[in-house]
Amino acid sequence: MLAIRLSPDLEDRLTALAKKTGRTKTFYAREAIEQHLEDLEDYYLAADRLKNPGRIYTSEEVERELGL
């Protein structure tokens, strides 16, 4: 369970969208949180890869490994 406070403007926009589409405000809140979490997870994964890139392969090594 989660409770959040929204600004009146954001609450009005969310309510209008829910009424217009026939979906619930909860649906849109869940979708927004899920998408934002995915974006943040991708960001932090990319940032970690930049700090710790691991081994870098040449194109020849990749072709040989894949049998191309």
CNS distance restraints for C-alpha pairs under 8 A (distance, minus, plus):
assign (resid   6 and name CA) (resid  10 and name CA) 6.04 0.50 0.50
assign (resid   6 and name CA) (resid  11 and name CA) 5.77 0.50 0.50
assign (resid   7 and name CA) (resid  11 and name CA) 6.11 0.50 0.50
assign (resid   8 and name CA) (resid  12 and name CA) 6.06 0.50 0.50
assign (resid   9 and name CA) (resid  13 and name CA) 6.24 0.50 0.50
assign (resid  10 and name CA) (resid  14 and name CA) 6.09 0.50 0.50
assign (resid  11 and name CA) (resid  15 and name CA) 6.05 0.50 0.50
assign (resid  12 and name CA) (resid  16 and name CA) 6.08 0.50 0.50
assign (resid  13 and name CA) (resid  17 and name CA) 6.16 0.50 0.50
assign (resid  14 and name CA) (resid  18 and name CA) 6.14 0.50 0.50
assign (resid  14 and name CA) (resid  25 and name CA) 6.25 0.50 0.50
assign (resid  14 and name CA) (resid  28 and name CA) 7.76 0.50 0.50
assign (resid  15 and name CA) (resid  19 and name CA) 6.18 0.50 0.50
assign (resid  15 and name CA) (resid  25 and name CA) 6.47 0.50 0.50
assign (resid  16 and name CA) (resid  20 and name CA) 6.03 0.50 0.50
assign (resid  17 and name CA) (resid  21 and name CA) 6.11 0.50 0.50
assign (resid  18 and name CA) (resid  22 and name CA) 5.62 0.50 0.50
assign (resid  18 and name CA) (resid  23 and name CA) 4.96 0.50 0.50
assign (resid  18 and name CA) (resid  24 and name CA) 5.33 0.50 0.50
assign (resid  18 and name CA) (resid  25 and name CA) 5.62 0.50 0.50
assign (resid  18 and name CA) (resid  28 and name CA) 7.78 0.50 0.50
assign (resid  19 and name CA) (resid  23 and name CA) 6.95 0.50 0.50
assign (resid  19 and name CA) (resid  24 and name CA) 7.86 0.50 0.50
assign (resid  23 and name CA) (resid  27 and name CA) 6.55 0.50 0.50
assign (resid  23 and name CA) (resid  28 and name CA) 7.71 0.50 0.50
assign (resid  24 and name CA) (resid  28 and name CA) 6.78 0.50 0.50
assign (resid  25 and name CA) (resid  29 and name CA) 6.17 0.50 0.50
assign (resid  26 and name CA) (resid  30 and name CA) 5.98 0.50 0.50
assign (resid  27 and name CA) (resid  31 and name CA) 6.15 0.50 0.50
assign (resid  28 and name CA) (resid  32 and name CA) 6.01 0.50 0.50
assign (resid  29 and name CA) (resid  33 and name CA) 6.14 0.50 0.50
assign (resid  30 and name CA) (resid  34 and name CA) 6.04 0.50 0.50
assign (resid  31 and name CA) (resid  35 and name CA) 6.11 0.50 0.50
assign (resid  32 and name CA) (resid  36 and name CA) 6.06 0.50 0.50
assign (resid  33 and name CA) (resid  37 and name CA) 6.01 0.50 0.50
assign (resid  34 and name CA) (resid  38 and name CA) 6.25 0.50 0.50
assign (resid  35 and name CA) (resid  39 and name CA) 6.24 0.50 0.50
assign (resid  36 and name CA) (resid  40 and name CA) 6.15 0.50 0.50
assign (resid  37 and name CA) (resid  41 and name CA) 6.01 0.50 0.50
assign (resid  38 and name CA) (resid  42 and name CA) 6.15 0.50 0.50
assign (resid  39 and name CA) (resid  43 and name CA) 6.13 0.50 0.50
assign (resid  40 and name CA) (resid  44 and name CA) 6.16 0.50 0.50
assign (resid  41 and name CA) (resid  45 and name CA) 6.07 0.50 0.50
assign (resid  42 and name CA) (resid  46 and name CA) 6.10 0.50 0.50
assign (resid  43 and name CA) (resid  47 and name CA) 6.11 0.50 0.50
assign (resid  44 and name CA) (resid  48 and name CA) 6.03 0.50 0.50
assign (resid  45 and name CA) (resid  49 and name CA) 6.22 0.50 0.50
assign (resid  46 and name CA) (resid  50 and name CA) 6.26 0.50 0.50
assign (resid  47 and name CA) (resid  51 and name CA) 6.42 0.50 0.50
assign (resid  48 and name CA) (resid  52 and name CA) 5.98 0.50 0.50
assign (resid  48 and name CA) (resid  53 and name CA) 7.83 0.50 0.50
assign (resid  49 and name CA) (resid  53 and name CA) 4.78 0.50 0.50
assign (resid  49 and name CA) (resid  54 and name CA) 7.73 0.50 0.50
assign (resid  57 and name CA) (resid  61 and name CA) 6.03 0.50 0.50
assign (resid  57 and name CA) (resid  62 and name CA) 6.55 0.50 0.50
assign (resid  58 and name CA) (resid  62 and name CA) 6.42 0.50 0.50
assign (resid  59 and name CA) (resid  63 and name CA) 6.12 0.50 0.50
assign (resid  60 and name CA) (resid  64 and name CA) 6.09 0.50 0.50
assign (resid  61 and name CA) (resid  65 and name CA) 6.04 0.50 0.50
assign (resid  62 and name CA) (resid  66 and name CA) 6.09 0.50 0.50
assign (resid  63 and name CA) (resid  67 and name CA) 5.86 0.50 0.50
assign (resid  63 and name CA) (resid  68 and name CA) 4.84 0.50 0.50
assign (resid  64 and name CA) (resid  68 and name CA) 6.11 0.50 0.50
